[in-house]
Amino acid sequence: MHIVIAGNIGSGKTTLTKMLAKHYGWDIRLESVTYNPYLEDYYKDMNRWALNLEVYFLKERFRDLLEIRKTTKPVIQDRSIYEGVYIFTANNHDMGNMSDRDFETYMGLFKSMMMVVEEPDLMVYLKASVPHLVDNIHKRGRGYEQNMRLDYLKNLNDRYDKFFQRQYKGKKITIDVESLDFLHNKEDFAYITSAINKKIDLNNRSLFA
């Protein structure tokens, strides 16, 4: 079983992914942010480094999917390959940070990758407003994120809503985290696990081994 926690920058994906992995006893796959060699350069000059950044993320996420396919244990993943492509890379292209030629080459690579992997069993979208995202970004204090433009976050948010409402056809649920504090409030965390439990096969006890 493969579950993805999806959401914009600052939505709480990584925190929730770690909590759910511990709660269910599942294997965990975290996004390669700390080790991405292009991330700081990208936030300084998006036009120059967008393609490098997105190809790196695509490579990492594809490798994760290949490894997930090999495992027999349930896996919970922080952000999906689909978000990277249809939200972040598409946004970079529309903002003019990637040329049409580069974007077309990138999409060709992605489509080739999708021929050998499967979509996750469940995608959980953490929906939040831009002020909520900004507050979380400031709290975690990553230097390269502190000057992130509000219009950039808003564009990503709009794309997330469109992606989950119209584009992604797999099994999915949306959790509005605006008023939730799942890190400190047990009832809020239980609300999320209850929503997940309703979507996965509770009769297959091996999923929780």
Secondary structure, DSSP 8 states (H G I E B T S, - for coil): -EEEEEE-TTSSHHHHHHHHHHHHT-EEE----TT-TTHHHHHH-HHHHHHHHHHHHHHHHHHHHHHHHH-SS-EEEES-HHHIIIIIIHHHHHTTSS-HHHHHHHHHHHHHHTTS----SEEEEEE--HHHHHHHHHHHT-GGGTT--HHHHHHHHHHHHHIIIII--SSEEEEE-TT--TTT-HHHHHHHHHHHHHHS-TT-GGGG-
